[in-house]
Amino acid sequence: MAATAQPLLQFWTDNEPLECVNFLPEAPNTASFTFRPPSGALFHFNAGQFVTLELPVAGGPLHRTFTISSSPSRPTSLTVTVKAQPDSLGTRWMLDNLRPGMRIKALGPAGMFSNVVHPASKYLFISAGSGITPMMSMTTQLYDAGSDPDIVFINCARRPSEIIFRERLEHMASRLPGIALTWVVEEQDRYAPWTGIKGQLNQLILGLAAPDYLEREVFCCGPEPFMRAVREALTGLGFDMDHYHQESFNAPISDRPVEPEDDVTPDEDAAVEVTFAKSGKTAKIKETETLLAAARAAGVPLPSGCTFGVCGTCKIKTKGGQVHMVHNGGITDDEIEEGYVLACCSNPIGDVSIDA
């Protein structure tokens, strides 16, 4: 009997929109959105990576970058978990309007904040608020692998009711002794006793939760003031910061952005012309302004997310001229070799033409 050919696996690419298939409230002003591509393709990404969603808000599309909270070990769907801040536009629109059946465009996945990129035998995951999402993805993948991992997981929240994924993480920890959870809250919920740690993360709490922190690979995600406090605490404890990694879309992920190979710098007195080859538009700007600023001045819609070289959403190909770029990891060396730049952190050196 002849063997039947097995169909090749099809993986999602960002040429195909994503359809929302589930909406799940997680905590106050926080919800998870699960997506699948209409074609039924599978998702392929590293735990800890992010996607950029194009949100159809009033006044034009808005690009927002979110870490994937689901695990690559469960590739039939992709989930992002978002928290709406009081002044937010994109996340507020999602919580109020994005529901199953709606389709949106997405870019990615991308990013280097992953235990796949920085493998270790022992991890220390530190997060606050919605910064828990990449830690959830990495922990779930390690849990699904079947072997017992060695993870110390510290999450900080304002109140116990605002701890995202608490029940799911406690379920995994109840089945694998290698997952040790520590919750730190600023204040307890009314009429609900709290027997965990109350206060703010400090060196004492770090030492109690992870006595062997010096031996662990540290991943940190949360608001920039929180991550700065974690960095200062670890530095004060003598931690080797080569084993510290952080992710944020509100501030650069590194204190040492990637520097260009040449020593050419923009001249604040030089005026240049940026030509957008596809649209036929031009903009006159100073060399100290970015290509993204030029696009906005010319009325050319360029997608953008983080605006400081992390997410890679504004990646665009140059067709001529010289560009000075200082980024934070949102573009690869191969892409740079092919002529791509990140518009948000690239300055024209003289007249430049770009493929937009």
Secondary structure, DSSP 8 states (H G I E B T S, - for coil): ----------B--TTS-EEEEEEEEEETTEEEEEEE-TT--B----TT-EEEEEE--TTS-EEEEEEB-S-TTSTT-EEEEEE--TT-SHHHHHHHH--TT-EEEEEEEE-S-STTTS--SSEEEEEEGGGHHHHHHHHHHHHHTSS---EEEEEEESSGGG-TTHHHHHHHHHH-TTEEEEEEESS--TT----SEES---HHHHHHH-TTGGGSEEEEES-HHHHHHHHHHHHHTT--GGGEEEE-SSS-S-SS-B--SS-----TT-EEEEEETTTTEEEEEETTS-HHHHHHHHT-----SSSSSSS-TTEEEEEEEEEEE-BSSSS-HHHHHTTEEEGGGEEEEEEEEE--
